[in-house]
Amino acid sequence: MTQWTPYAFVRITAFYVAGVLIGRSSCAEPLCVVPWVTIVLVAYVVLVVTKRISGTLSGIIGLSMIVLLGCASGGETRQLASDHIAYSIDSIGHYAGVVSSPPTRSPRTWKLVVDVQSVRTTTGWETASGKVMLYLDQEAYRKPFQYGDVLLISGRPQSVPGPVNPEAFDYRTFLALRYIYHQQYARAGDVVMIGNDPPSVIMAGALRARERAVEIFRRYVPTTREHAVACALVLGYKDDLDDDLSDAFAASGTLHVLAVSGLHVGILYGIVMVALRPVRKMRGGKWIIALCGIAILWIYAFITGLSPSVLRAAAMCSVATLAGPWGRRSSLYNTFAVSAFILLIHNPNLIYSVGFQLSYAAVFGIVKFYPALVRLWEPSSWIVSKVWEVSCVSLAAQLATFPLSLFYFHQFPVWFLLANLLAIPLSFVILVAGLITLTASVWPVAAAVCGYGLQIAVWLLNRSVEMVAGLPFSVIENIHISAFQCAMLAGIVAVVAVMITNRNFGLVCACAVFCFAFAADGWIRTYRNTLDTEIVIYHVRNGYAMDFREGLRSYFLADSAFSRNKDAVSFNTAGYRMASGVREVLPVSGQPFVRELGAALLISWNGYTIIHIFSRGFKWPSYLDVDCMVVSRNALRTLNDMPEGVSLAQIVADGSNSAYVVGRLEREAASRDIPFHATSTSGAFIKKIQ
């Protein structure tokens, strides 16, 4: 027990997280927790009255209560209010709501979240609740609505669809964790602003402050790419970032500098501590420094629009800062656990946030690994010493976060040490120059000088990142690990951390067990993949794409427009190919199992025969017996066009067909007792071949 005393809140937070996970996965109602809470409380009272309570038993009861609290919180996140729009969605004609998020820009639409306040149904207007992800066509709405605008919207929200292709990004779950279950694409005239009533005056002020700061940067950092990176790095505003530059930051392992988070807050906090060092000797100096530091951190968070990543970092830093003036040397792990507990109490779904997980993993890595790494070498030169310290910080954070990075992003930046060696110091310069530019904006001459310096610093950062990203083997891509392997990697990191800090090398066996389990899971999955033979017909909007996989090799068939769009191919197929262990992708054309029939292809894949019709000019043979017919581009409008000698065991209509044709074919197939699969409604068609 004594060993765990400094980590009291680590235990509390861990048990609360366990409770939330149980509550989320359980089908029980939150109120079902009440009897269990009652039982635990009665047991505690009985033990106290009979004087049979001990410290250990008291701790067990307390942690049990924490787990039950987590269960109730996790269960509550699954419940919908009685007036939620989900219960009246079919009868909604209009609805009113307030914009509760700043608008974000995608290539063709504005995206914003609307908190529904009332709906108009067949019985009239009534109060309602719920959130809708609203998409506005940029051609129809040149300027987006802002946070706090009250909107009258015509139309009915639709449920957010799940992923249509295997292993694709699950946008429905992503939004559900933010309590958003519906969406709507609005056309011109569908949305009218009827007022302004911000849900939070503080948030409205923060967003206006950030918008003002973005305009200042636009004035004094006029070049497009430098302005975009300056806004992202200093303010967390990423709407102006182009994809190529973002990809370069990701490939070099420096994408974290564009997300205003712990690095930026830590830099700002360090500057404040150095500036206020003389105050430490004054009476109450520690409290003055702590309160001033916290105030400046939250002012900065306000300027960045109170983004979630900044709030996490500010909360962590604030809790750590307050621990000092009380004269108590609290464990940093305990301090950060307190901040995590506070954030999770406010929003239990943060457990599933990738940013939340990476933030705390990086902090753990820096606290645990950095002291041990930096002691390995003591350079005599001051410059070399600083380079070594920056390298140790980068390596410590990477060690702790790479299991999650591999699991979520499927790539590893090889030159991350070199890239961060340049990016972290430049980020310090850019952050300081950016804040000075904002402060000096009241004096245009000074702001212009500072802005020019900021522009040069950002240009150097961009060039260094692009140079590193352009190096040979800069990034290892298409890495796929299972959740179990991610857990095993995390176990390896944890064991290595204990071995390094406690000099306890007796844990080598435990590390070996984790390594073997990690490797065994990979071997088993690879072995199973080598035995698989299957056909995958993906859902591609206005196009078609198919994979014919045998073991670790796949043959790809797609229309020319889709094939040329590398991003679309990757988005729709990469996830499943990685999960299936595909190492080689070859074109279908020219393969011996493919026979061209003019407007169709006859494919015989390991005994399974497919006729793929992609043009209306197809001339049917008098006799044809196939296992599956794939229809593309409305090439077959009715099954009545088929000769009587054609025999089908399955019909698949892909995403290139119109809804009318799909509906007609489905009805006709049902009348003939032929199984029908439409990728537009049922997702990708996967046929395992024995």
PyMOL commands that set and color helices and strands:
alter all, ss='L'
color gray80, all
select helices_A, chain A and resi 2-25+30-49+55-76+85-87+89-91+171-176+201-220+224-235+243-252+255-258+262-275+277-281+285-303+308-323+332-346+348-352+354-374+382-409+416-442+444-469+483-502+505-531+560-564+566-579+639-641+659-671+679-682
alter helices_A, ss='H'
color red, helices_A
select strands_A, chain A and resi 94-99+104-105+109-121+124-127+131-137+149-154+158-159+182-186+191-196+412-413+475-476+533-540+543-550+553-558+584-587+594-596+600-605+608-613+624-626+628-631+646-648+651-653+676-678+685-688
alter strands_A, ss='S'
color yellow, strands_A
deselect
rebuild
show_as cartoon
